[in-house]
Structures are given as C-alpha cells and as structure tokens.
C-alpha cells in the first residue's frame, strides 16, 4: 500500500524468495511514486531454488521366478535429478529375510553431481519357499549447506520362488519280461507360491534301459 517517505529519511522492505521448484527464479520489484526525478523504479530480483533429489531408474524391478538355490541379478540407475550435488549415500531393505541382497560398498563414495547417475545391481537368491514377495530398498542421500537436507528414493522389488519336487524320488520298475510295458506313476509337486511352467521333459538313461 501507500507509504510516505519524509525528507532525508528512508524506508526498507524485506523481500523473500520462495521457489516451488529447483532452478532460477526471476522477478521484478516496482516502486511507483510521485517523485519528479524517478517516478517509477524497477528492481530486478533473481534467486535459485536448490534441490538435491535422488531417484532410481526404473522405480521397480521384477525378478520373476527364481528356483531355490538359484540367483538372479537386476541392474538399475541411481540418479541425482536435482540441481546440486548429493552425497553420503546409504541403502536399507524393509525386510532382510526375503532373499534380496545389495552391496552398499557399490554406492557412490563421494558426491553425485546434478544430473549424474551410477549403475548398481541388486540380487534375488531364495533359500526357502517363503522368500521373495514385495520388498522395498530405500536409498538416502544428503545435500545442501552442512548436509542439512535429506532426499530419499524407494526401489520396489518383486520376486517369486520356484520349487519343484518329485514324489516318489525314485521309480523302481523291478523285473519284468522284455516285451511288456509296465508303467509307474509319479508326481511333480509345485511347492512354491508361484505358477511354474515345465518347458520340457527328457530321459537320461543307460544304454538299453529306455
């Protein structure tokens, strides 16, 4: 609003920059008065919104079906989507008993510049039928003056355990005439929570037995 400025005095205003996104923000502060010399004065304003933002690309990984005792590895990018460096990285699972693993020694040792990224890997190696399922791997980094700000990213992991067993484990045809064709029954049992597709079946036999 209107403000009177007495002769040989001054007034002051406090102007704050409150950017809603990272990057430069420009503006103009205009003073309009009845001064005979400078009726209109424009004060150019500029500030930079800083943001350190760690993200994963992609945001989720699917390991599909992995047999017990097997292992699958997937790669992803850890990226700084902000405009200032980020550093002091850490990573943690929300479930340590599901068969997933990540080597924290592969995280950036120093800072990650704005727009830069590193390629990392996470593995799924189920040891029992209950392993797998949805698990979150959360990455944390610090940025700003004195590392006072925190940024986090969540990588969603999904894996299923495949486990087939045969009952009985041994099929004994015993003795029979060479020109007969005895049959025996056995069962392939899926002990996991996921559907398993049997792609093929074959015999590995001694000569003259099959």
C-alpha positions as CSV (number, residue, x, y, z in Angstrom):
1,X,0.0,0.0,0.0
2,X,0.9,3.7,0.0
3,X,3.8,4.7,2.2
4,X,5.1,8.3,2.9
5,X,8.8,8.9,2.8
6,X,9.8,12.0,4.7
7,X,12.7,14.2,3.5
8,X,16.1,12.8,4.3
9,X,14.7,9.5,5.5
10,X,14.4,6.1,4.0
11,X,12.2,3.0,4.2
12,X,13.0,-0.6,3.7
13,X,11.2,-3.7,2.5
14,X,12.1,-7.4,3.2
15,X,11.7,-9.5,0.1
16,X,11.8,-13.3,0.3
17,X,12.4,-15.8,-2.4
18,X,10.2,-18.9,-2.0
19,X,10.6,-21.1,-5.2
20,X,8.4,-24.1,-5.6
21,X,10.8,-26.0,-7.8
22,X,14.5,-26.3,-8.5
23,X,16.1,-23.7,-10.8
24,X,16.4,-20.0,-11.3
25,X,13.5,-17.7,-10.4
26,X,13.4,-14.1,-11.8
27,X,11.2,-11.3,-10.8
28,X,10.8,-7.5,-10.6
29,X,10.0,-5.2,-7.7
30,X,8.5,-2.0,-8.9
31,X,8.3,1.2,-6.9
32,X,5.9,3.9,-8.2
33,X,5.9,7.3,-6.6
34,X,5.3,11.0,-7.3
35,X,9.0,11.7,-7.5
36,X,9.8,14.3,-10.1
37,X,13.1,12.5,-11.0
38,X,12.3,8.8,-10.9
39,X,8.6,8.2,-10.6
40,X,9.0,4.5,-11.4
41,X,11.9,2.4,-10.2
42,X,12.3,-1.3,-11.2
43,X,14.4,-3.5,-9.0
44,X,15.4,-6.8,-10.7
45,X,15.1,-9.9,-8.5
46,X,16.7,-13.3,-9.0
47,X,17.2,-16.3,-6.9
48,X,18.0,-20.0,-7.4
49,X,15.9,-22.8,-5.9
50,X,18.3,-25.6,-4.8
51,X,17.2,-29.2,-4.7
52,X,19.1,-32.5,-4.3
53,X,16.9,-35.4,-5.5
54,X,17.9,-39.0,-5.6
55,X,15.8,-41.2,-7.8
56,X,16.0,-44.8,-9.2
57,X,15.5,-45.7,-12.8
58,X,13.4,-47.7,-13.1
59,X,11.4,-47.4,-9.9
60,X,10.7,-51.1,-9.6
61,X,12.3,-54.4,-10.6
62,X,10.7,-57.8,-11.1
63,X,12.9,-60.9,-10.7
64,X,10.1,-63.2,-11.9
65,X,10.5,-66.8,-10.7
66,X,13.9,-67.9,-9.3
67,X,14.4,-71.5,-8.1
68,X,15.6,-72.2,-4.5
69,X,19.4,-72.1,-4.6
70,X,19.4,-70.1,-7.7
71,X,20.1,-66.4,-8.2
72,X,19.1,-63.5,-10.5
73,X,20.6,-60.0,-10.7
74,X,19.0,-56.9,-12.0
75,X,20.6,-53.5,-12.7
76,X,19.2,-50.0,-12.2
77,X,20.5,-46.4,-12.2
78,X,20.8,-44.3,-9.1
79,X,20.4,-40.7,-10.4
80,X,20.6,-37.2,-9.0
81,X,17.6,-35.5,-10.5
82,X,18.2,-32.2,-8.7
83,X,20.5,-29.2,-9.4
84,X,23.0,-29.5,-6.6
85,X,25.4,-32.4,-5.6
86,X,24.2,-35.1,-3.2
87,X,26.4,-37.2,-1.0
88,X,26.7,-39.6,2.0
89,X,24.6,-42.4,0.5
90,X,23.0,-45.2,2.4
91,X,20.6,-48.0,1.5
92,X,18.3,-50.3,3.5
93,X,15.8,-53.1,3.0
94,X,12.5,-53.0,4.8
95,X,12.7,-56.8,5.0
96,X,16.1,-58.5,5.4
97,X,14.7,-62.1,5.4
98,X,13.3,-62.3,1.8
99,X,16.3,-63.4,-0.1
100,X,17.3,-60.0,-1.7
101,X,20.8,-58.5,-1.4
102,X,22.5,-55.3,-2.2
103,X,26.2,-54.4,-1.7
104,X,26.3,-51.0,-0.1
105,X,30.0,-50.7,-1.0
106,X,28.9,-50.0,-4.6
107,X,27.2,-46.8,-3.6
108,X,29.0,-43.6,-4.6
109,X,31.9,-42.9,-2.3
110,X,31.8,-39.1,-2.8
111,X,29.2,-36.8,-4.2
112,X,26.9,-37.3,-7.2
113,X,26.7,-34.2,-9.4
114,X,23.4,-32.8,-10.6
115,X,22.1,-34.9,-13.5
116,X,24.7,-37.6,-12.9
117,X,24.0,-41.3,-12.3
118,X,25.6,-44.6,-11.4
119,X,24.6,-48.1,-12.4
120,X,24.1,-50.5,-9.5
121,X,22.8,-54.1,-9.1
122,X,20.5,-55.9,-6.7
123,X,20.1,-59.7,-6.5
124,X,17.4,-62.2,-5.5
125,X,18.7,-65.6,-4.3
126,X,15.9,-67.5,-2.5
127,X,16.9,-70.1,0.1
128,X,13.4,-71.3,1.0
129,X,9.9,-71.4,-0.4
130,X,8.7,-68.3,1.6
131,X,11.4,-66.0,0.2
132,X,10.6,-63.2,-2.3
133,X,7.4,-61.1,-2.4
134,X,7.3,-57.3,-2.4
135,X,10.2,-55.6,-0.7
136,X,11.4,-52.0,-0.7
137,X,15.0,-50.9,-1.0
138,X,15.3,-47.3,0.2
139,X,18.2,-45.0,-0.8
140,X,19.1,-41.9,1.3
141,X,21.4,-39.1,0.5
142,X,22.3,-35.7,2.0
143,X,22.6,-32.3,0.3
144,X,22.8,-28.5,0.9
145,X,24.8,-26.5,3.4
146,X,26.3,-28.7,6.1
147,X,24.3,-31.6,4.5
148,X,21.3,-30.4,6.4
149,X,18.8,-31.8,3.9
150,X,17.8,-35.4,3.2
151,X,16.5,-36.9,-0.1
152,X,15.2,-40.5,-0.4
153,X,14.2,-42.9,-3.2
154,X,12.4,-46.2,-3.0
155,X,13.1,-49.1,-5.4
156,X,10.3,-51.6,-5.3
157,X,11.4,-55.3,-5.7
158,X,9.3,-58.3,-6.6
159,X,10.4,-61.9,-6.8
160,X,8.9,-65.3,-6.6
161,X,10.4,-68.6,-5.5
162,X,10.1,-71.6,-7.8
163,X,10.4,-75.0,-6.1
164,X,9.5,-78.4,-7.7
165,X,9.8,-81.8,-6.1
166,X,9.1,-85.3,-7.5
167,X,7.2,-87.9,-5.5
168,X,8.5,-90.6,-5.2
169,X,12.1,-89.5,-5.8
170,X,12.9,-93.0,-7.3
171,X,10.7,-95.0,-9.6
172,X,11.5,-98.7,-9.5
173,X,10.1,-100.9,-12.3
174,X,11.6,-104.0,-10.7
175,X,11.9,-107.1,-13.0
176,X,9.6,-107.8,-16.0
177,X,9.5,-109.5,-19.3
178,X,11.4,-107.7,-22.0
179,X,8.3,-107.5,-24.3
180,X,6.0,-106.0,-21.7
181,X,5.5,-102.3,-20.9
182,X,4.9,-101.8,-17.2
183,X,4.0,-98.3,-16.0
184,X,4.6,-96.4,-12.8
185,X,3.1,-93.2,-11.6
186,X,5.0,-90.3,-10.0
187,X,4.0,-86.7,-9.2
188,X,5.7,-83.3,-9.9
189,X,4.8,-81.1,-7.0
190,X,5.0,-77.3,-7.1
191,X,5.9,-76.3,-3.5
192,X,6.1,-72.5,-4.2
193,X,3.5,-69.8,-4.3
194,X,4.0,-69.1,-8.0
195,X,2.9,-71.0,-11.0
196,X,5.7,-72.9,-12.7
197,X,5.8,-73.8,-16.4
198,X,7.5,-77.1,-17.2
199,X,9.1,-76.3,-20.6
200,X,10.3,-79.8,-21.4
201,X,10.9,-83.3,-20.0
202,X,13.6,-85.7,-21.2
203,X,15.2,-89.0,-20.2
204,X,18.8,-89.5,-19.2
205,X,19.3,-93.3,-19.2
206,X,21.8,-96.0,-19.5
207,X,22.0,-97.8,-22.9
208,X,19.3,-100.3,-23.4
209,X,17.1,-99.2,-20.5
210,X,14.7,-96.8,-22.2
